[in-house]
Structures are given as structure tokens and as C-alpha cells.
Amino acid sequence: MKTTLHYRTYGTGPRVVLAFHGYGQSEGHWRSIAAVLGDRATIYSFDLFYHGNSRLAKADAPLTKKRLGELLEQFLAEKSIDQFSLLAFSMGAKFALTAVEHFPGRVEKIWLIAPDGLQRQFWYSLATYPPWMRGVLGRAVLRPQRLLRFLNALGERRVVDTNLIRFAEWQLESREKRLRVYRSWVGFRLLVFSLKDLARILNEHNVEVTFFLGKHDRVIPHAGLQRFIGSLQQARTVLLDTGHAGLIYDVAAYLRRHPELIAPTS
């Protein structure tokens, strides 16, 4: 099996946008935003690996930023795309931020919806950094009961917000979901970033970054992003009255009222 980064195209507008969905989703989750934009932009919506129709030749080997950059470079060359913008939700931000590093000077604008990769998330750290915990999660693919008891104990001791516990339980409720959690968190563990270097690239190239965040988001809390946002010269924050799961649809509703955020300026 060869590596395939699957995508679908929405719209025919002048602004080229590469879009990366979040965990447990697929490229189709951008349809609501694509419908709002109409012919204002051409959106290339990618399936993340371990989701949809994207495939890695070595499914158990962690994806490197170098390899991801090469795959995106191949796509851009095939489509004869020079300048482009980025749109990403949650885990998909790791792909978008890799593009920022790999193609400095070619990124026009960025829209990040509750982006992962800009702050250390409890669950990601728990699953990927202590080697023994990685083994626990791997065994939980077949037998999740021990891990679920551990998570509930953390919730009872109020070590972790109970909403995050419920979110984790939902991710572990079926073998298919557990396998995707394990492969995604472990497979993307090398997609880490220096916030200082990211800020430098974005500021040097005068890239405008819009953050869409949820007031009630416990997965990617907006407070944890304020320091990075403050380091950018061209950043704006749109704070919506929602949690994590519904953010894409709330952003679509917001863009319906403010399409100029993505539409090219005249």
C-alpha cells in the first residue's frame, strides 16, 4: 500500500484554501463552511491520516513533519499552486502548522478553529510521552476497562475536568474509535512546534491569523492560547458561545454574517 493524502475540492473561487479537519472527522466536515463561501474560494479539504480515505504506507510509523511537508509539496506542484491559505480545526492544526513551517512566504492567511499543537494537551501528553502510558493505551484498544477506571478515578479526585473525562469515554467507546485514538495520538506525536519559531515566521511574512475559539471549550481552552496569540503582529480572536464539538458549525454561521474574513479583498 502506498501513502495517499486524500482530498476533495469545494468551490471554484480565487482564494486557494487547504483545509484540515479534526479528530474523528473527515474532509466532509468542511461542507458547511464551503457552502457559505460559495464561489469566493476553492477549498481543498484533506482527510487526516487514520481518517477517511488517507493512508500511510507504514501505518504504525509516526508521521514526520518532513514527510508531511513533502506530501503537501507534491500536491501543490501537481495543482500548480503557489500562494495559498490554511483552514484547520483541532488536531488538523498540526497539519496546517507544518505547512507554515515548510512553506514560509507562501501562506497568505490562516484560520484556526480551536487549534491543537499550540499548547500541551493533557490527553495527548498522557498518551504519547510516558512510554509506559503509550503501552496502556495500546492495550486499551482490546481491553479498555482498566484505562476507563483510571480516567474515572482522575475525575473523582478532580484532577481533570469531568467534561474531559466524558469526552475521553466517548472516544474509547468502541474498538474502532480506540484504535483511531491510539494511531492518531501516537502517529502524530512528532508534529510538535516551537511557538517562538512559528511566531517569527508568521510575523516576518506578515501573515494574518484568525482564531475561532469556544467560550465553553474544555478540550482546547482559549485561555491557554492567549500568550501565543499575543506574540503575533496580525492576529484576531473570535470567541463563540459554544464548546469544542460544535465549533465548525458555529464558525460557518459566523462566516455567513462575515464572509469577508475569507473572501479575497478587492
FENMO-V592965 format. One record per run of one state. SS is the DSSP state (~ for helix, > for strand, _ for the rest). FROM is the first residue (numbers start at 1). LEN is the number of residues. If there is no record, write none. Layout:
BEGIN
SS_FROM_LEN / SS_FROM_LEN
END
This chain:
BEGIN
__1_3 / >_4_1 / __5_2 / >_7_4 / __11_4 / >_15_6 / __21_6 / ~_27_14 / >_41_6 / __47_8 / >_55_1 / __56_9 / ~_65_14 / __79_5 / >_84_6 / ~_90_13 / __103_4 / >_107_7 / __114_8 / ~_122_7 / __129_2 / ~_131_10 / __141_4 / ~_145_12 / __157_5 / ~_162_10 / __172_3 / ~_175_13 / __188_7 / ~_195_10 / __205_3 / >_208_7 / __215_7 / ~_222_9 / __231_4 / >_235_6 / __241_6 / ~_247_11 / __258_1 / ~_259_3 / __262_5
END
